[in-house]
Structure formats: structure tokens, C-alpha cells
């Protein structure tokens, strides 16, 4: 595994841990936040799928998307 792959693997693990912790504590402000929660879960699932296949680039992309959705929903005040 080259250094880029090692870095992607490490960063994926770090961000996956963060988003899983935050996802456990999400509170919906109203039903508009359901789309965010569903998409966060879907991208976390995709992240794990690609991670198992050692496709660390796609795994990292998926976890970054999940975190981006979380941040967007949080700042839009549809979740807390």
C-alpha cells in the first residue's frame, strides 16, 4: 500500500468515527431533516462498503459527503 492509500485509509477511519458519533446524537428539528439523516446513513454505509473492498478513495469520498450533509443540515437548522 503506497503512502497515498495509507493516508486515505487513515483519514477515512478518522472521519468515519466522527460522523458515526455525530449521527448517533442527531435530533430532528422537523421532518425536513429526515432526508439528511437518510443520506448520512446511506453514505456511511457506502463508505464501509468501499473500505471493505480497500477502495480507500471512494470510501473517503463517501464519508466526506456524509459529513458535508451533516454540516449543511446542521447549519440549515433542520437538525441539531
BAZAKOL-984200 format. One record per atom (N, C-alpha, C): residue in three letters; residue number from 1; atom name; z, x, y. Coordinates in pm, whole numbers, plus 50000, padded with zeros to 5 digits. Example, Ala and Ser with C-alpha at 12.3 -4.5 7.8 and 13.67 -1.06 7.14 Angstrom:
BEGIN
<ALA, 1, N, <50780, 51319, 49431>>
<ALA, 1, CA, <50780, 51230, 49550>>
<ALA, 1, C, <50780, 51320, 49670>>
<SER, 2, N, <50708, 51285, 49775>>
<SER, 2, CA, <50714, 51367, 49894>>
<SER, 2, C, <50787, 51290, 50003>>
//
This chain:
BEGIN
<UNK, 1, N, <50000, 50086, 49883>>
<UNK, 1, CA, <50000, 50000, 50000>>
<UNK, 1, C, <50000, 50091, 50123>>
<UNK, 2, N, <49906, 50068, 50214>>
<UNK, 2, CA, <49899, 50152, 50334>>
<UNK, 2, C, <50002, 50107, 50437>>
<UNK, 3, N, <50014, 50183, 50543>>
<UNK, 3, CA, <50118, 50155, 50644>>
<UNK, 3, C, <50096, 50022, 50714>>
<UNK, 4, N, <49972, 49982, 50734>>
<UNK, 4, CA, <49946, 49852, 50797>>
<UNK, 4, C, <49997, 49739, 50708>>
<UNK, 5, N, <49969, 49748, 50580>>
<UNK, 5, CA, <50016, 49647, 50486>>
<UNK, 5, C, <50169, 49644, 50480>>
<UNK, 6, N, <50230, 49761, 50481>>
<UNK, 6, CA, <50377, 49767, 50480>>
<UNK, 6, C, <50435, 49702, 50604>>
<UNK, 7, N, <50374, 49729, 50719>>
<UNK, 7, CA, <50421, 49669, 50844>>
<UNK, 7, C, <50403, 49518, 50843>>
<UNK, 8, N, <50288, 49472, 50797>>
<UNK, 8, CA, <50265, 49327, 50789>>
<UNK, 8, C, <50365, 49261, 50696>>
<UNK, 9, N, <50392, 49323, 50584>>
<UNK, 9, CA, <50489, 49269, 50488>>
<UNK, 9, C, <50628, 49260, 50551>>
<UNK, 10, N, <50668, 49367, 50617>>
<UNK, 10, CA, <50799, 49372, 50681>>
<UNK, 10, C, <50812, 49268, 50792>>
<UNK, 11, N, <50710, 49259, 50876>>
<UNK, 11, CA, <50713, 49163, 50987>>
<UNK, 11, C, <50711, 49020, 50934>>
<UNK, 12, N, <50636, 48996, 50829>>
<UNK, 12, CA, <50631, 48863, 50769>>
<UNK, 12, C, <50769, 48824, 50718>>
<UNK, 13, N, <50835, 48914, 50648>>
<UNK, 13, CA, <50969, 48887, 50597>>
<UNK, 13, C, <51065, 48855, 50711>>
<UNK, 14, N, <51058, 48933, 50817>>
<UNK, 14, CA, <51147, 48913, 50933>>
<UNK, 14, C, <51125, 48776, 50996>>
<UNK, 15, N, <50999, 48742, 51024>>
<UNK, 15, CA, <50969, 48616, 51092>>
<UNK, 15, C, <50988, 48496, 51000>>
<UNK, 16, N, <50965, 48513, 50872>>
<UNK, 16, CA, <50989, 48404, 50778>>
<UNK, 16, C, <51137, 48369, 50773>>
<UNK, 17, N, <51220, 48468, 50770>>
<UNK, 17, CA, <51365, 48444, 50772>>
<UNK, 17, C, <51405, 48369, 50898>>
<UNK, 18, N, <51351, 48411, 51013>>
<UNK, 18, CA, <51384, 48346, 51140>>
<UNK, 18, C, <51340, 48200, 51143>>
<UNK, 19, N, <51216, 48174, 51104>>
<UNK, 19, CA, <51167, 48036, 51114>>
<UNK, 19, C, <51235, 47946, 51012>>
<UNK, 20, N, <51268, 47997, 50894>>
<UNK, 20, CA, <51339, 47914, 50796>>
<UNK, 20, C, <51477, 47876, 50848>>
<UNK, 21, N, <51544, 47969, 50913>>
<UNK, 21, CA, <51676, 47938, 50969>>
<UNK, 21, C, <51663, 47833, 51079>>
<UNK, 22, N, <51568, 47851, 51168>>
<UNK, 22, CA, <51550, 47755, 51277>>
<UNK, 22, C, <51506, 47620, 51224>>
<UNK, 23, N, <51419, 47617, 51123>>
<UNK, 23, CA, <51370, 47491, 51067>>
<UNK, 23, C, <51483, 47409, 51005>>
<UNK, 24, N, <51582, 47477, 50948>>
<UNK, 24, CA, <51695, 47405, 50888>>
<UNK, 24, C, <51776, 47331, 50993>>
<UNK, 25, N, <51771, 47377, 51117>>
<UNK, 25, CA, <51855, 47320, 51222>>
<UNK, 25, C, <51779, 47235, 51324>>
<UNK, 26, N, <51652, 47204, 51295>>
<UNK, 26, CA, <51574, 47123, 51388>>
<UNK, 26, C, <51631, 46982, 51395>>
<UNK, 27, N, <51641, 46933, 51517>>
<UNK, 27, CA, <51680, 46794, 51541>>
<UNK, 27, C, <51567, 46729, 51618>>
<UNK, 28, N, <51523, 46615, 51570>>
<UNK, 28, CA, <51416, 46542, 51638>>
<UNK, 28, C, <51474, 46471, 51758>>
<UNK, 29, N, <51404, 46482, 51870>>
<UNK, 29, CA, <51443, 46405, 51987>>
<UNK, 29, C, <51382, 46266, 51977>>
<UNK, 30, N, <51260, 46258, 51930>>
<UNK, 30, CA, <51197, 46131, 51898>>
<UNK, 30, C, <51092, 46156, 51791>>
<UNK, 31, N, <51024, 46051, 51750>>
<UNK, 31, CA, <50929, 46062, 51639>>
<UNK, 31, C, <50809, 46150, 51669>>
<UNK, 32, N, <50785, 46183, 51795>>
<UNK, 32, CA, <50673, 46271, 51827>>
<UNK, 32, C, <50694, 46410, 51767>>
<UNK, 33, N, <50816, 46445, 51735>>
<UNK, 33, CA, <50845, 46575, 51677>>
<UNK, 33, C, <50816, 46585, 51529>>
<UNK, 34, N, <50786, 46471, 51465>>
<UNK, 34, CA, <50758, 46474, 51321>>
<UNK, 34, C, <50638, 46562, 51289>>
<UNK, 35, N, <50533, 46555, 51370>>
<UNK, 35, CA, <50413, 46636, 51346>>
<UNK, 35, C, <50451, 46784, 51345>>
<UNK, 36, N, <50540, 46823, 51436>>
<UNK, 36, CA, <50580, 46964, 51445>>
<UNK, 36, C, <50652, 47006, 51318>>
<UNK, 37, N, <50747, 46928, 51274>>
<UNK, 37, CA, <50824, 46961, 51154>>
<UNK, 37, C, <50733, 46968, 51032>>
<UNK, 38, N, <50642, 46873, 51019>>
<UNK, 38, CA, <50550, 46874, 50906>>
<UNK, 38, C, <50461, 46998, 50907>>
<UNK, 39, N, <50411, 47035, 51025>>
<UNK, 39, CA, <50324, 47151, 51034>>
<UNK, 39, C, <50400, 47281, 51016>>
<UNK, 40, N, <50522, 47289, 51065>>
<UNK, 40, CA, <50604, 47408, 51043>>
<UNK, 40, C, <50623, 47428, 50893>>
<UNK, 41, N, <50660, 47321, 50824>>
<UNK, 41, CA, <50680, 47330, 50679>>
<UNK, 41, C, <50552, 47370, 50607>>
<UNK, 42, N, <50440, 47316, 50650>>
<UNK, 42, CA, <50312, 47348, 50586>>
<UNK, 42, C, <50277, 47495, 50604>>
<UNK, 43, N, <50295, 47547, 50725>>
<UNK, 43, CA, <50263, 47688, 50749>>
<UNK, 43, C, <50362, 47782, 50681>>
<UNK, 44, N, <50487, 47742, 50670>>
<UNK, 44, CA, <50583, 47824, 50595>>
<UNK, 44, C, <50542, 47828, 50448>>
<UNK, 45, N, <50500, 47715, 50395>>
<UNK, 45, CA, <50451, 47710, 50257>>
<UNK, 45, C, <50328, 47799, 50239>>
<UNK, 46, N, <50235, 47791, 50334>>
<UNK, 46, CA, <50116, 47878, 50328>>
<UNK, 46, C, <50156, 48025, 50333>>
<UNK, 47, N, <50251, 48057, 50419>>
<UNK, 47, CA, <50300, 48195, 50431>>
<UNK, 47, C, <50349, 48245, 50296>>
<UNK, 48, N, <50429, 48166, 50228>>
<UNK, 48, CA, <50483, 48207, 50098>>
<UNK, 48, C, <50373, 48220, 49993>>
<UNK, 49, N, <50277, 48129, 49999>>
<UNK, 49, CA, <50165, 48133, 49905>>
<UNK, 49, C, <50088, 48265, 49919>>
<UNK, 50, N, <50052, 48299, 50043>>
<UNK, 50, CA, <49976, 48422, 50066>>
<UNK, 50, C, <50060, 48547, 50037>>
<UNK, 51, N, <50190, 48538, 50066>>
<UNK, 51, CA, <50280, 48650, 50039>>
<UNK, 51, C, <50282, 48682, 49889>>
<UNK, 52, N, <50291, 48578, 49807>>
<UNK, 52, CA, <50292, 48598, 49661>>
<UNK, 52, C, <50162, 48664, 49613>>
<UNK, 53, N, <50053, 48636, 49683>>
<UNK, 53, CA, <49923, 48695, 49647>>
<UNK, 53, C, <49905, 48833, 49711>>
<UNK, 54, N, <50008, 48878, 49782>>
<UNK, 54, CA, <50007, 49006, 49854>>
<UNK, 54, C, <49896, 49011, 49960>>
<UNK, 55, N, <49863, 48894, 50014>>
<UNK, 55, CA, <49770, 48885, 50127>>
<UNK, 55, C, <49857, 48878, 50252>>
<UNK, 56, N, <49905, 48995, 50294>>
<UNK, 56, CA, <50004, 49000, 50399>>
<UNK, 56, C, <49948, 48966, 50536>>
<UNK, 57, N, <49820, 48984, 50557>>
<UNK, 57, CA, <49761, 48945, 50685>>
<UNK, 57, C, <49766, 48793, 50700>>
<UNK, 58, N, <49717, 48720, 50601>>
<UNK, 58, CA, <49720, 48573, 50609>>
<UNK, 58, C, <49863, 48520, 50606>>
<UNK, 59, N, <49949, 48586, 50532>>
<UNK, 59, CA, <50088, 48546, 50527>>
<UNK, 59, C, <50153, 48559, 50665>>
<UNK, 60, N, <50126, 48671, 50730>>
<UNK, 60, CA, <50181, 48693, 50864>>
<UNK, 60, C, <50123, 48592, 50962>>
<UNK, 61, N, <49993, 48568, 50955>>
<UNK, 61, CA, <49930, 48469, 51044>>
<UNK, 61, C, <49996, 48332, 51028>>
<UNK, 62, N, <50021, 48292, 50905>>
<UNK, 62, CA, <50080, 48160, 50880>>
<UNK, 62, C, <50221, 48150, 50937>>
<UNK, 63, N, <50301, 48254, 50923>>
<UNK, 63, CA, <50437, 48248, 50975>>
<UNK, 63, C, <50437, 48250, 51128>>
<UNK, 64, N, <50342, 48321, 51186>>
<UNK, 64, CA, <50332, 48324, 51333>>
<UNK, 64, C, <50290, 48186, 51384>>
<UNK, 65, N, <50197, 48120, 51314>>
<UNK, 65, CA, <50159, 47983, 51352>>
<UNK, 65, C, <50280, 47891, 51344>>
<UNK, 66, N, <50356, 47900, 51236>>
<UNK, 66, CA, <50475, 47816, 51221>>
<UNK, 66, C, <50571, 47837, 51336>>
<UNK, 67, N, <50594, 47962, 51371>>
<UNK, 67, CA, <50687, 47991, 51480>>
<UNK, 67, C, <50631, 47943, 51613>>
<UNK, 68, N, <50501, 47954, 51631>>
<UNK, 68, CA, <50438, 47906, 51753>>
<UNK, 68, C, <50451, 47755, 51769>>
<UNK, 69, N, <50434, 47683, 51660>>
<UNK, 69, CA, <50451, 47538, 51664>>
<UNK, 69, C, <50595, 47504, 51698>>
<UNK, 70, N, <50688, 47575, 51637>>
<UNK, 70, CA, <50830, 47554, 51666>>
<UNK, 70, C, <50858, 47575, 51815>>
<UNK, 71, N, <50813, 47686, 51870>>
<UNK, 71, CA, <50837, 47717, 52011>>
<UNK, 71, C, <50772, 47613, 52103>>
<UNK, 72, N, <50651, 47572, 52071>>
<UNK, 72, CA, <50581, 47473, 52152>>
<UNK, 72, C, <50655, 47339, 52151>>
<UNK, 73, N, <50696, 47296, 52033>>
<UNK, 73, CA, <50769, 47169, 52022>>
<UNK, 73, C, <50903, 47176, 52093>>
<UNK, 74, N, <50970, 47288, 52083>>
<UNK, 74, CA, <51098, 47308, 52149>>
<UNK, 74, C, <51082, 47300, 52300>>
<UNK, 75, N, <50985, 47372, 52353>>
<UNK, 75, CA, <50963, 47374, 52499>>
<UNK, 75, C, <50907, 47242, 52550>>
<UNK, 76, N, <50842, 47165, 52462>>
<UNK, 76, CA, <50791, 47033, 52500>>
<UNK, 76, C, <50899, 46927, 52490>>
<UNK, 77, N, <51016, 46969, 52443>>
<UNK, 77, CA, <51133, 46883, 52431>>
<UNK, 77, C, <51110, 46764, 52336>>
<UNK, 78, N, <51037, 46790, 52228>>
<UNK, 78, CA, <51025, 46687, 52124>>
<UNK, 78, C, <51113, 46720, 52004>>
<UNK, 79, N, <51169, 46840, 52005>>
<UNK, 79, CA, <51271, 46878, 51907>>
<UNK, 79, C, <51377, 46959, 51980>>
<UNK, 80, N, <51488, 46976, 51915>>
<UNK, 80, CA, <51590, 47067, 51967>>
<UNK, 80, C, <51655, 47140, 51853>>
//
